[in-house]
Amino acid sequence: MPAKRPPIPLSRERIIEAALHIADSQGLRRLTMRRLGDALQVEAMAIYHHLPRGKDALMDALAEHVTTVHAEPGESWQDSARAWCRASRAALREHPGVLALALTKPPKGRAAIAVREQTDQLAEAGLADAARAVRAMRAYVFGAVAVEVQQSGWAEPAGDDDEPWRPPSRGGGSAAADDDFELGLSALLAGLDGA
């Protein structure tokens, strides 16, 4: 008789990973504490030891996870800004199931620190009013990804809860979406340069 493997200890990271999987494959509306507990093979109440505020804390953690982005400084502020915008877009597209949280929750914790780092990086590279520029870049990236999600059919259906979820086609969007994103990003950076 084979030995039974010990259970994997529950951790905040495992909880977030499982929640992202549910949100991306079944939709954010189907992410319940009970369903999450089932996926982790624990009682739902065990999750509260890691997230004492329950579902509110879970939603904050998911938003923080997909909006915490780091990019290496480039040779110019434009290179740094491009790298950050591309990394941010990639992170949001990786988990479209929680895009709504990213769009509605202000940066907290690690996400807020990453935004400050990006602002400092651009200011040190010589960009005037880097804080305003970062706000404009975040608005552009979030809006561009929201349009991609809408146009690609990744979006959660608006019908009743029995309507099947259409999971995203992992791995990215079309070449046209990439081209549109780069065109808009170039226009934004040109505008910031002249501001």
N, C-alpha and C positions, 0 to 999 in steps of 0.2 A: 504494500500500500504506500503510494507516494506521500511524502511529508507535505503537510499543508503550508503554503506560503503565508508568512505573517502579513497582515494588512499593511498597506502603505499608509504612513501617518498622514493625518489630515493637516494641511497647511493653507495659508492664505493663497499661495501661488497655485496649489492644486485646485482650490475653490474657483479662483479667477479663470484658470484654464478650462475647467469644466463648464463654467457659466458662459464663457466665450463660445465654446463648442455648441452649447444648446442655442444660444442667441443666433449664431451664424447658420446653424442647420435647421432650426425650427422657428426662429423668430423671437424677438424680444418679448412679445406678449405671452409666449409660452414658457418663459423663464420664471419658474416659481421656486420657492425654497424647497418644496417637497420634491419637485422634479430634479432639482440640483442635488438634494440629498440622495435620491435614488441613483443618480449618475455616479456619485462618489461612494455609494454603498455605505452610507451612514444615515442616522436619523437627522432630519432637517435641523433639529435643535442643536446638534453638534456644530453646525456652521456658525452659530451665534457666538461660540467661544472665540472664533477668529474675526468675526464681524459683529460686534455687540449691537450695533444699530440695525442689524438684519438687512432687509432688502434695500433700504436707503443706502447703507454702507456698501453693499454689493454694487449698486448702480454707480456710486461715486468711484469705486475701485475700477470698474470696467471703463468708465470714461477716462479716468487717469491713465489706465493701461494703454489705451489706443491714442492718447494725445501726448504722451511723454515721448518726445523725439529729440535725439541728439544728432548733430552733424558736425563733422570736422571743419575747422575754419578753412576757407579757400584763400586764394591769392588776393582776392578783392572782396569787398562786401557783397557784390553781385554774385560771385561764385559761392560765397557762404549762404546767401539767401536762396539761391537755386537749390543747393544741396539740402537745406532745411525744408524747403517747400516740397521737393521730391520725396524726401524721407517721410514727411508728414502725410502726403498723399498715399504713399505705399502703406503706411500703418493703418490709415482709415479704410483703405480698400481691402486690406487683409481681413478686417472684421466688420463688414457692412451691417451685420446684425445689431451692432451697438452704435451705428452712426448717429441715430437720434439722440443718444446720450451725449456723444461728443459735441453735437451741435447745441445742446441746451444747458449743459453743465459747465460752469466756469472752471478754469484750471485750478486744481488744488494739489497739494502735496508735491510729488515728483513732477507733475505736469507744470505747475507754477514755477518750480525751480528751473525746468528746461526752458520755459518762456523767458525767464530772467537771463539765463545763460545766453540764449539766442540774441536777446536785446543787447547785452554787454558785448557779445562777439561782433555784432554789426556796428555798434558805437565805436569800439576799438579799431575797427577797419575803416572808420572815417565817415560813416553814414550819419548825417544830421537827423535828429529826431527819430532815433532807432526804435523807440517804444511805439510811436505812431506807425512806423513801417511794419513792425511785427504784427500789430493789430490788423493792418491792411492785408498782409500776407496770410494770416490765419483766416481772415474772412474770405479771401480768394480761394485758398485751398479747400476749406470746408464747403464753400458753395460749389466749387468745381466738382468735388467728389459727390455731393448731393445730387447734382445734375447727372453725373455718370451713373449713379445708383438708380436714379429714376429712369433714365433712358435704356439701361441694360436689362431691366426686368428683375434686378436684385431686390427691389423694394418689397417690403412686407405688404401683402394685399390688405386693402382697406375693408374688406367684407367681414363677415362674422367669423368667430373663432374656429369654425369647422372647415373653413376654406384652407386648402393645403398650402403650406409654406413652399416657396420656390427658393431653394438655396442658391447662393451665388455660384457662378462658374469660376472657381478658384483660379488664381493665376493672372488675373488682370483683365483689362478692357481691351478695346480695339486700338489699332494704330491711329484711327481718326481721333479717338478720345485722347490719346497721348499727344498727337499733334495740336489739338485744340488746347490742351492744358499748357503745353510749351508756348504756344502763341500768346495766350492770356498772361502767362508768367512773364514773358519778355515785355509785353506792354506794361504790366504792373511795375516791373523793375525800372523800365525807362521813365515812367511817371514819377517813381520815387527818386530817381536820379535828378530829375529836373525840379523836384519840389523844394 
